[in-house]
């Protein structure tokens, strides 16, 4: 499959979805993957195409790379804008940059009437993601890798090139004399992903190839859908809603380590009540379940979880400004994310 064909398939699916009409926005860094995505989309799209670059201010070359993208977009007749992030805060730099990029691009896309953002991740990125999550001991959800499509920040995000390899895109670019830039952080051994990328050839000698890692992600993604469906059905039968609170049977917490369903329900309940976008880590959920099952209250993800007879009451913490106010008729089992 060529990049144009891959993009064309996604665009055809979007054309059938009335919620995803309007311009398509493309996140373009100037690297080979996103440049291939830009040119392929511009070639086949029958709707307006917009491009956006985020300058994180982390490398002196970033501003010139954004200008390179701007020149490429101008040649294609694609409107382009550069957004800037100041890089403040603590914690994992790459993780914070990724979260900031999504927030900035999501807000920018909404402001331009784009309900869809294309991302340039490839099969190589998927394999590296699965490898890193294997190293962290991830479960089904983590080993499912990156989804081909998801919703966040009020827009839909798609990865049209997720089935294509990085080198396939480089060959395609060279054949068309399209330039790109190489991000030096991709080779920087300080970063986990760079180390994973460097190890892929050696792991392939053991049979742990890109193709097999991607296949594993596909198996796990299908398992994730089934497990989420089971958790949703169980939540509809077992949980009760009380205003902004949720009541979870304490026996579910006692059974936390006996299967997948309890953890999914607890994670979904915390996100539903507390408004946190990120799913709590499994170990944090396990500790919370153990404390509450033993008869003590605990907090996690902006929520207070306290035993109440045969139930565990999940309430927003008093100082949680992110706790959502649900619309009338909105129900947990129908609307929460159990994935």
C-alpha positions in Angstrom: 0.0 0.0 0.0 1.2 3.5 -0.9 0.9 6.5 1.4 -1.7 8.0 -0.9 -3.8 4.8 -0.7 -3.4 4.6 3.1 -4.6 8.2 3.5 -7.3 7.7 0.9 -8.8 4.9 2.9 -9.0 7.0 6.1 -10.5 9.9 4.2 -13.1 7.7 2.7 -14.2 6.5 6.1 -14.3 10.1 7.4 -16.5 11.1 4.5 -19.1 8.7 5.8 -19.1 10.2 9.3 -21.1 13.5 9.5 -19.2 14.3 12.8 -15.9 14.4 10.9 -16.7 16.8 8.1 -14.7 19.9 7.4 -11.0 20.5 7.0 -8.4 17.9 7.9 -5.5 19.2 10.0 -2.1 17.6 9.8 0.5 17.7 12.6 3.8 18.2 10.7 7.1 18.3 12.5 9.3 18.3 9.4 10.4 14.7 9.9 10.1 12.1 7.2 6.9 10.5 8.5 4.9 13.7 8.8 6.2 15.1 5.6 5.1 12.0 3.7 1.7 12.4 5.4 1.5 16.0 4.4 2.3 15.4 0.7 0.1 12.3 0.5 -2.9 14.0 2.1 -2.5 17.1 -0.1 -2.5 14.8 -3.2 -5.7 12.9 -2.5 -7.9 15.0 -0.2 -11.1 16.4 -1.6 -11.6 18.6 1.4 -9.6 21.5 2.8 -6.2 20.6 4.3 -4.5 22.6 7.1 -1.1 22.0 8.7 0.3 22.8 12.1 3.7 22.6 13.7 4.5 22.8 17.4 7.8 24.4 18.3 8.6 23.2 21.8 11.6 25.5 22.2 13.7 22.5 23.2 16.2 22.7 20.3 17.7 25.6 18.5 17.0 24.0 15.1 13.2 23.7 15.8 12.4 27.2 14.5 14.1 26.6 11.2 12.4 23.2 10.9 9.0 24.9 11.4 10.0 27.4 8.6 10.9 24.4 6.3 7.4 23.0 6.9 5.9 26.4 6.2 7.7 26.6 2.8 6.6 23.0 1.9 3.0 23.9 2.8 3.2 27.1 0.8 4.3 25.1 -2.3 1.4 22.7 -1.8 -1.2 25.5 -1.2 -1.8 24.3 2.3 -2.3 26.9 5.1 0.3 26.4 7.9 0.7 27.8 11.4 3.4 27.3 14.0 2.4 27.0 17.7 4.8 27.5 20.5 5.2 25.8 23.9 7.3 27.3 26.7 8.3 23.9 28.1 7.7 24.8 31.7 6.9 22.4 34.5 8.4 19.3 36.1 8.5 15.6 35.3 9.2 13.6 32.2 10.1 16.2 29.5 9.0 14.1 26.5 5.7 13.1 28.2 5.0 16.8 29.1 5.9 17.9 25.5 3.5 15.2 24.1 0.6 16.3 26.3 1.2 19.9 25.5 1.4 19.2 21.8 -2.0 17.5 21.9 -3.6 20.3 23.9 -2.2 23.0 21.6 -3.1 21.2 18.4 -6.6 20.2 19.6 -7.4 23.8 20.5 -6.0 25.1 17.3 -8.0 22.5 15.2 -11.2 23.4 16.9 -10.6 27.1 16.3 -10.2 26.4 12.6 -13.3 24.2 12.3 -11.3 21.0 11.9 -12.9 17.9 13.5 -10.0 15.7 12.4 -6.2 15.7 13.0 -3.8 13.4 11.2 -0.7 12.1 12.9 2.3 10.6 11.2 3.0 7.6 13.3 4.2 4.5 11.5 4.4 0.7 12.0 7.9 1.3 13.4 6.5 3.7 16.0 3.9 1.1 16.9 6.6 -1.7 17.4 8.7 0.6 19.5 5.7 1.5 21.7 4.9 -2.2 22.3 8.5 -2.9 23.1 8.7 -0.1 25.6 5.5 -1.3 27.3 6.7 -4.8 27.4 9.7 -3.6 29.3 7.4 -1.9 31.8 5.3 -5.0 32.4 2.2 -3.5 30.8 -1.0 -5.4 30.5 -3.5 -5.8 27.6 -4.2 -2.1 27.3 -0.6 -1.1 27.1 0.4 -3.8 24.7 -2.5 -2.8 22.4 -0.1 0.0 21.4 -1.3 3.2 19.7 -4.9 3.2 18.3 -5.4 4.0 14.7 -8.1 6.5 15.7 -9.2 8.1 18.9 -11.0 11.2 20.3 -9.3 13.7 22.5 -9.5 17.5 23.1 -12.8 17.7 21.3 -11.5 16.4 18.0 -10.8 13.1 16.2 -7.2 11.9 15.7 -6.2 9.5 13.0 -2.9 7.7 12.2 -3.3 6.9 8.5 0.3 5.6 8.1 0.2 3.2 11.1 0.3 0.2 8.7 3.4 1.4 6.8 7.1 1.2 7.7 9.4 4.1 8.1 11.7 3.0 5.3 8.8 2.7 2.9 8.0 6.3 3.5 11.7 7.4 3.0 11.8 5.6 -0.3 8.5 7.3 -1.3 9.9 10.7 -0.4 13.2 10.2 -2.2 11.4 9.1 -5.4 9.6 12.4 -5.3 12.6 14.5 -4.2 10.8 15.6 -1.1 13.1 16.7 1.7 12.8 16.2 5.4 14.7 16.8 8.6 16.1 14.2 11.1 15.4 15.0 14.8 18.6 14.3 16.7 16.6 13.3 19.8 15.6 10.1 17.8 19.2 8.9 18.2 19.8 10.3 21.8 20.4 7.4 24.2 19.0 9.4 27.1 15.5 8.8 25.7 13.9 5.3 26.1 12.4 5.4 22.6 15.7 6.1 21.0 17.2 3.1 22.8 14.3 1.0 21.7 14.8 2.1 18.1 18.5 1.2 18.3 17.7 -2.3 19.6 15.2 -3.3 17.0 17.6 -4.9 14.6 19.3 -7.0 17.3 15.9 -8.1 18.7 14.9 -9.1 15.2 17.6 -11.8 15.3 15.6 -13.4 18.1 12.4 -13.2 16.1 11.1 -10.1 17.9 10.6 -8.3 14.7 8.6 -5.1 13.9 5.9 -7.2 12.2 5.5 -9.5 15.1 5.3 -6.7 17.6 2.7 -4.9 15.5 0.8 -8.2 15.2 0.8 -8.5 19.0 -0.6 -5.0 19.3 -3.4 -6.0 17.0 -4.2 -9.1 19.1 -4.2 -7.0 22.3 -6.4 -4.3 20.8 -9.1 -6.8 20.0 -8.8 -8.3 23.4 -9.1 -4.8 24.9 -12.4 -4.2 23.1 -13.8 -7.5 24.5 -12.7 -6.8 28.0 -14.0 -3.2 27.9 -17.4 -4.5 26.7 -17.5 -7.0 29.6 -16.7 -4.3 32.1 -19.4 -1.9 30.7 -22.0 -4.6 31.0 -21.0 -5.5 34.5 -21.0 -1.8 35.5 -24.5 -1.4 34.2 -25.7 -4.3 36.4 -23.7 -3.6 39.6 -23.0 0.1 40.1 -25.4 2.8 41.4 -25.3 6.5 40.7 -25.9 9.0 43.5 -25.7 12.5 42.2 -22.1 13.1 41.2 -21.0 10.0 43.2 -20.8 6.4 42.1 -21.4 3.4 44.4 -19.3 0.3 43.7 -20.0 -3.0 45.4 -17.1 -3.7 47.8 -16.9 -7.3 46.6 -15.6 -6.0 43.3 -12.7 -4.4 45.1 -12.1 -7.6 47.0 -11.9 -9.5 43.7 -9.5 -7.0 42.1 -6.7 -9.5 41.5 -9.0 -12.2 40.2 -9.6 -10.7 36.8 -9.7 -7.6 34.6 -13.2 -6.3 35.1 -12.8 -4.8 38.6 -9.8 -2.8 37.6 -11.5 -1.4 34.5 -14.6 -0.4 36.4 -12.6 1.3 39.1 -10.5 3.1 36.6 -13.5 4.3 34.7 -15.3 5.4 37.9 -12.3 7.5 39.0 -12.1 9.2 35.6 -15.9 9.7 35.4 -16.2 11.3 38.9 -12.8 13.1 39.1 -12.5 14.3 35.5 -8.9 13.1 35.1 -8.1 12.3 31.4 -5.4 9.8 32.2 -6.2 6.3 33.4 -4.5 5.6 36.8 -1.7 3.0 36.7 -2.7 -0.5 37.5 -0.6 -0.7 40.6 -2.2 2.5 42.0 -5.6 1.0 41.4 -4.6 -2.2 43.1 -3.4 -0.4 46.2 -6.6 1.7 46.3 -8.8 -1.4 46.0 -6.9 -3.1 48.9 -7.2 -0.1 51.2 -11.0 0.4 50.6 -11.7 -3.3 50.7 -10.1 -3.4 54.1 -12.5 -0.7 55.4 -10.4 2.5 55.0 -10.9 5.6 52.8 -8.3 6.6 50.2 -7.8 9.1 47.4 -6.7 8.8 43.9 -7.1 10.8 40.6 -9.0 13.6 42.2 -11.5 11.3 44.0 -12.1 10.1 47.5 -13.1 6.4 47.7 -14.7 5.5 51.1 -16.3 2.3 52.4 -20.1 2.6 53.1 -21.6 -0.6 54.2 -21.4 -3.1 51.3 -20.4 -0.3 48.9 -17.5 1.9 48.1 -18.5 5.5 47.4 -16.5 7.3 44.8 -16.8 11.1 45.3 -14.9 14.1 43.9 -12.2 15.4 46.3 -13.3 18.7 47.8 -10.6 20.7 46.1 -10.8 19.1 42.7 -11.6 21.8 40.1 -11.7 19.2 37.3 -14.6 17.3 38.6 -17.2 17.4 35.8 -20.9 18.2 36.1 -22.8 15.6 34.0 -25.6 16.5 31.7 -29.1 15.3 32.7 -29.6 11.7 31.5 -25.9 11.0 31.1 -25.2 7.6 32.6 -21.9 6.1 33.7 -22.3 2.6 32.2 -23.3 4.1 28.8 -20.8 6.9 28.5 -17.7 6.1 30.6 -14.5 4.9 29.0 -13.7 1.3 30.0 -10.9 0.9 27.5 
